[in-house]
Amino acid sequence: MAETKITRRAFVGGSLAASALAALAACGQKKAATTGSGSAAADNPTATGNTLVFYINDPVAIDPYNLQESEGAQVGQILFDSLVDWDFEKNEWAYAAAESHTVSEDGLTYTFTLKDATFHNGDKVDAASFKRGWERLLDSKMKTPGEIGYHLAPVAGYQDMVDGKATELSGVKAVDEKTLEVTLSAPMGDFMAVLCHPGLAPVPKAAVDDPDSFLLAPIGNGPFKMDGKWESGQYIDVVKFDDYYGDAPKIDGVHFSIQKDPDTAFREFEAGNIDFCQIPTGRLKENAKKYGEAEDGYTVTPKHQALFGSEMSTYYLACNLKDETIANKDLRHAISLAINRQNIVDTLFEGKRTPATCIFPPLIDSDSSNAWKYCPAEPDVEQAKKIIADAGLEGTEVTLNYNSGGGHEDIMSIVQSDLEAVGLKVTQSAQEWAAYLDSLTNGNFQLGRLGWIADYPTMDNFIYPNFFSTADNNYSKYNNPELDAATEAARQIQDETERKAKYREINQMAGEDLPIIPIMWYSHVHIGSERVKTLFYDPQGKADLDKAELNA
């Protein structure tokens, strides 16, 4: 998933954000919360008492059809429940909207029985609502087509919808009100994990009857419901849904405070106006000492309020292979060898993050064989210089493209210095997030900063979206038929050990071609206020807000 941070498709965008993007979307109502300074509690009546105030960047979308990044997914995942969800305590999927399921002997047909539940408007959650929700991900007639349809690639009929040959997803059938049948085009060992994505949620008929309203005030089936509509650049308010079929939330609601950048949000935190946000670069150890570190790295409790747990996310440079300069593999090898990853994490993140030596974060797969030849933690300056000299690349001009804010300028400045030290000429180009995302989509970049947060914790979720030739998130436009074929084969392997071994081979194919250049693996750099009694912020960068508690 991109990150605004980039998500949830691309995980890191605005501040670091989950699949390329720590920052992508938002929504809300009531009196506008302040965007720079001032008291959220004073400016918004819901930001008091038993309501948690949670910082996000402005999302790209909070409608499930386009939950492509971390900020939108943060909101969407508490408004909607998919069939299953990932249980990080047990490290396996768990039922959510589904009550049970069966799988055919050939591994192609999954039949789900749904729990009795209603949407926030009182409509029944039925099998047809899941079919409707999934087909919206692939509907080319949406005013703004979604970016997460690739999650449905394993389902029969996917390509026909993508190609405009069908208006329905043939592999999804509402057998009756409570029975949903899903047929795959080929077996997929990780399919239940795929179904954990919050975008694969049901939607009521209102989503197609009034899509414009639904974009700003989605009607879900989750533990919280919208309180008003998304006020872009200001806030999104949600309150607990009293008729939720599961365990009721322990807080009354969440005020998502949309701030222009993490530094502004932290100032609001220090003023007592925000309960959860990021810690600014250069102030990690200071605040760890002041507020105490969480014992597990992920759970805010009193006196243990700073979180530094490892994330399932990678910060990287996407290499535009359609660009004549960047298409030179020798140049990409030299660039990657020249970058001092250890210096970046030590200087800017006080050692709280880790140099990335491949696409897989250790929480996804920690096998030592995963490291890429041209992606060392410490730079190999002499080898980089030799490659540049041998290939006649001295003085080659390259541009570092990135979204402004969130500390990316500091990272890119170190990268620029590293590349200039081996004989390249480097410029920087920063854009506001939405404009930057357009540049990535349109191929108007050379080396584009992104982040990827796991949509679900599988190796496939790092390989397929970033490297498969037709995947939406393949901003590099990487096309390796051998890798495509190997990925399709790996998806069908049912034995987990065998499947992981195949993905490690695929990882090395990508490591040789370097369509992306990994920089670092993320860790949380977040903090909760003294009002928070308990709040779990998972390795995917999603807060367990339905289980959060505030001190009285």
N, C-alpha and C positions, 0 to 999 in steps of 0.2 A: 504494500500500500504506500502510496506516495506520502511523503511527509509534507506537510506545510512545514510540518516538521519534515516528510513525504512519507500515504498509506497506504495507509493504510494502503494505498497502492504504492506510491513512491513515498517513503516515510518521512523525509525531513525537509521542510521548506522554510517556514518563516523563522523559526528559532532553531530548528534542527529538523523538525518535522519529518514521519514515518513512512514511502516509500518513496521516495523522492521528495517528500515535501513537508516539513513541519509547518504547514499552514495552508488550509484550503477553504473553509466555508463557514457559514453561520446563519442564525435566525432568532427572532424573539419579539417581545412587546413591552408594554408599560412605559413609564417615563424613562428616557434614555439614561443609561449609566454613563458616567464620565469616561472619556477616552484617554485622558492624560493624567490628571490628578483629581483629588476630591474623593468623597466618601460614597462608595457604592450603596452602602446601607442608607445613607441620607437621601440619595437620588432615586432609589428604587425600593419600594416598600417590601418586595419579596426578599431582598438581600439582608434579612435580619432573622433573628430567632433560630428556627430549625431549618433554615435554607442555607445550603453550602454555596459559597461564591467561588467559581472555578474559572481560571483564565484560559482563553483560547485565542488564536488568531482568527480572523474572519475566514469561515470555511468556503469551499467551492460549492458544496451542496450538503444538505441534511436529509434530503429525500433519498431513500435507500438505493434508487436506481443508479445513483452516481456518487456513492460513498467511496471516493477514490483516494482520499487522503486522511491524515490523522485527525484534523480538527473537526471535519464533518462527521467522521466515524465516531468521534467521542460523543457527539450528540445523538447521532442516529442509532447507536448501539443500545441506548437506554429508552429510545422511543419505540424500537422494534425488536422482536424476538424472531430469530430464524428457527429452523427445525431443531438444530442442535447448537451447542455453544462449547467453547473449550474450557475445561476445568484445569486450571494451573496447579491446583493442589494435588490432583491425581495425575496430571500430565496426560490427559486423554479427553476425548469429546464426551459430552453429557447431553441428555435430552433437554430441550427447551420447549418449543411449541409442539414438538412431536412427543407422543406417548410411547411408541414402540415402532419397530420396523423389521422387515425381513428382506433377505437378498436371495435372488434366484441362484440356482446351482452354477450357472455360467457366469455369474458375477455381473450381469448386465442390468438387471431390473431390481430396483429398490422400491419397496412398498411401505409407505409411512401411514401410521394411524395417528391422527391429530388429537390433542387435548381439547377439551371444551373451553373456549375462550372467546372474548369479544374484542373488537377494536375500540378505540377511545370514543368513537361516536355511537357505540352500541351495536354496530353491525357484527354479524357472526364471522369469526375466523374459520373459513372453510378451505377445502382443497382448491377450489376455483380461485381463491384470493392469493394462494401461492403461485399458481400458474400465471395469474395476472401480473403479480409482482416480478416474477422471473422474466417474463416476456418484455416487460418495460426496459430491462437492461439491454435488450437487443433491438429495440424499436427505433428505426432510423427516422421515424416521423416525430420523435420528441423534439421540442423546440431547441434544446441543447442536448445532442446525443450523449449518452453516458460513456464512461471510460473503463467500466469494470465488467463488460460483457464476457471477457475471457475466462471468468470463473466458471461459466457455463459451457466452455469448450468441450468438456467430456460428454455432454448430453446430446443424444441423438437429435438431429435437426438443427443444431447450432449453426453450422455453416450455411444452411439454406436461408436462415433468417439474416445472417450477416450479409449474404450475397443478394438479399432482397427477393429471393425466390419463394419465400414463405412468410406469412404474417403470424404464424403460430409456431411454437416450439413443439415439434412432433413427439419428442421424447418425454413430455410432461403431460400427464392425464389426470383430471379430477374424476376418479372412479365413482365416488359418491361424496357426500358432504364431508366426511371425516377421513377419506382415503385418498392419498396422493401417490401416484405411480410415476417413478422416474426411470427411464431407460437410457443407458449409456451407449455410445457408439462403439466403445471398447471397454473392457474392465479397467478400473482404476483403483489401485491399492489405497490411495489417500482420499478417496471421495468423501468419506464422512467428515474428514477435517475441512475439506473445501466448503462443506455445507455450514460450517461455523461462521462464515463471513456474514456480517450484518446486512450486506446488500441483498442477500438471498432471502429476503423477508417477504411476508404476505402484505398486500395492500388492499384496502377496501375499494369499492366501485368509485368512490369520490376521487381517487387518484386519476382516473381517466375522464370523469365527468367535469372536473374543474382542476386541471393540472397546474395552472398558474398559482392558485391558492395553495395547492398541496405542496408546491416547492417551498413556500415560506412557512407553512404550518402543517407539516405532515401529520396524518392520522394513523397512529401505529397500534401495535398490540403489546407493547412493552410495559415495564413497571412505571414509567413516567409518561406524561402527555404534555403537549405544548400548552403554554399559558400565554396566549396571544400569538404573534408571529415573529419570525426572525427579523430583527432590525439590524441590517447589515452595517458593520463598523461600530455597533453599539453593544447589543446583547441578545441573548436568547434565554427565555425563561421556560422552565418546565416544572410541573408539580406532579406529585405521585398520583397514580391512577388507582382509584379506590376499588375498581372492579377487576383488578389484575388477577389472573388465574394462579399466579405463583405467590411466593412470599412477599409480603408488602414491604416497601422501602421503609427504612427507619428514620429518614429525614423527610421533611415536607416537600422539598423541591431543590432545584439547582438553578442558580443565576449564573449563566455563562457570560462572563465579563469579557467582551472583545476589546483587546487593547492593541495598539499599533505595533508594539514590539515587546519582547520579554523584559527589557530594562524598565519600561514604563510600568508593566505589570508588577514587577518586583517592588518598585517604589510604592505602588498601591498596597502591596502585601505588607511592607514595613509600616505603612500608615494605618494598618488594621482593616483595610477595605476588601482584601482578597484572601481567601482561605487556602488556595492551592495554585502554584505557579512554578516557573523555572527560576533557578538561581543564575544570576548573570555570570558570564565568563570572568574569571579572575577573582571570584568571591566564593569559591566552593568550600575551601578549607575553613575560611573565616566563618561561614554560616553553619558548617558542620559542627564547629566548636561551640558556636553560640546557641544553636537549637538542638544539638545532639543528632547522631546518625541513627537511622532505622536499623534494627538488629538484623533484619532479613534483607535490607536494601530496597524493599518494595512497600512496606506498610508504615504509614504515618500513625504514631501514637504520641501521647504527651511526653515531652522531653527527648523524643526520638523522631524528629520531624523532617530531617533531611534524607532524601532518597538517592542512592547511587548504585542501585542494582543494575546488572547487565541487561541490555535490551536485545531483542531479536531484530536488529536493524543495522544497516550499513550505509555509511556516508561515502559517496563516490563521485567521480567525474564521468559523465556519459560522453563517449567519443563519437562525434558525428561522422560516420563512415561514408556519407554522401559528400562530405567536404574533401576536396582534392588533397589538401595538406594533411588532414587528420587521417585520411585513408591509408597513409603510409604506415605500415605496421612497425617498421624500425623506429619511426618517430614516437609511436605510442609506447614501445618498449623503453626507449630512452627517457621519456617523460616519467613513466612510472618508476623507473630505477632512481631517478633524480630526487624524488619527493622524500623529504625527511618526515615520515609519519610519526615517529617517536617524538620529534621536536614539537609537532603540532599538539599531540595529546598532553605532553608534559608542560608546554608553555601556556597553552590556552585553556586546558582542562585539568591542570594540576594533577595529572596522572590518573584521573577518574575515568578516562576512556582508554581504549586499546587500539594500537595500530592494526588496520585491516590488511591481512595478507591474502585474502580471497573474498569471494562474494558471501560465503557462509559465516554468519556469526557463530561463535562457539556454542551458544545455546541451541542452535539448530543442528550443528554437527561439529564436534571438536577433534575429529580425526586429524592427526598431524600431517597426513598425506595431502590435505586440501590446499596447502600453501602454494601460491603461484610463483613461478620462477622469476618473474619480473616485478614482483610486488613485495619487496623486503620492508621490514619495520624500520631498519636503518638504511639510509641511501647508499647506493653503489655509484658514487660520482664518477669514478674512473671508467667503469663499464659504460655508463651513460654517455660520457664524452667520446669513448671509442666508437660506439654505435653511431653517434652523430657525425663523427669525422669520417668513418668508413663509408657512410651513406651520403656524404656531402650535404649534410643538413645544417651546417653552421649558419647562424643568423636567421634560421626559419622563424617566421612570425606566427605566433599563436595567440588566441584570445581565450581568457577564462571568463565564462558566462555564468551568472548566478543571480539569485533573487536578493534584493537589498534587505537589510535588517537581519536580526537574529545572529549576528556575529560572523556571518559568512565572509565579510570583508577581511577580517583578521586572518581567517584560514587561507583565503585566496592570496593574500599578500605574502604569506609564508611560502605558498606554492610558487608564486611568481618569482620570489627571490631564489628558490631552489632551481627553477628552470633556467633562469638567467645565468646562474652559476655554471651551467653546463653548455652555455653558448647559444641559447635561444632568445628571441626577442618576444617579450610578453606584454600584453595589455589586458586590462580588466573591463568588463561590461556588466553593469548591474541594472536590473529592472525591477519594478514592482511585481509582486507575485503573479497576478493574473496575466500581465503582459509577458512575463518570463515564461509562463506555462504555454502561452500561444507560440512563443519563439521556439520552444522545444518541440511542440507539435508540428510546427511548420518547417522545422529543420533549419531555422535561422540562428545557428550557434556552431561553435567548434568544440569546446570542452565545457560541458554544462554540468554544474553542481546539482546533485540530487541526493536523496536519501531513500532508502527502501525499508519499510517496516513490514514484518511478516503479516500477511492477511490471515494466515493460519500457520501454525508452527511446523512446516514441512520443508524439506530440501527442494521439492518441486516448485514451491512458491517463490523461491529465489532464482531458480533456473528458467522456468517457463516464461514468466512475465518479462524478464529482462533480456533473454537471449533467443527465444523462439521467434522465427522470422516474422510471423504475422501477429504477434502479441501486441496489445495496445500500448504497453509500457516500454516497448523496445524502441526508445528514442534514438538509439544509436543506428537503427536500421540495419542491424547485424543480420546477415543471412548466410547460415552455414547449413546446407542440406544434411550433412552428416550429423550435426548436433540436433537438428530437428528430428531426424529419424530415431536417434538414440533416446531423445526425450520422450517421444511417443511410445517407444518400447519400454522405457523405464516406468512410465505411468501404469503399465499393465501388469507389472510384477507384483504379485501378492505378498511374497515373503519379504518382510521388512529389512532383514539383513542384506538380502540380495539386491533389493531395490536401492538401498543406501549406497551399496558398492557401485552400482551403475551410475548414480548421480555424482559420485566422486569422480568417475571417469569423465562425465560430461563437464563437470566443473573445470577439469584440467584442459579440456578442449577450449573452453572460453578463456582460460588463463593464458593460453598461447596466443590467441587472437586479440585479446584485450579490447573488446568492444566497450568495456567500462574500466576505469582505474579506481579501485577501492582505496579509500583514505583512512577511515577509522570505523571501528565498531562502536556504536552508541552505548552509553550507560545513562541511566536517569541522572538528571541534575535538577531535581525538583524538591519542593518543600511545602509542608503544610503548616497551617497556623495553629496556635494554641487552642483554638475553638474545636479542632478536629480530635475526636476521641479515637476513631480508627478509620482508615481509608487505605485500601489496597490498590496500588497502581501497577498493573501487570507488565510483563516483559514486552508486550506488544504496544505499550504506551496507551492503554485504555484503563480508565479508573472504574473500579467496581462500585459505582455510585449507588446502586440499589441496596448495597450492604453497608454503606458508609454510615457513621454515627458522629454526631456533634455533642460536645459537652453542654450540659444544661446551663 
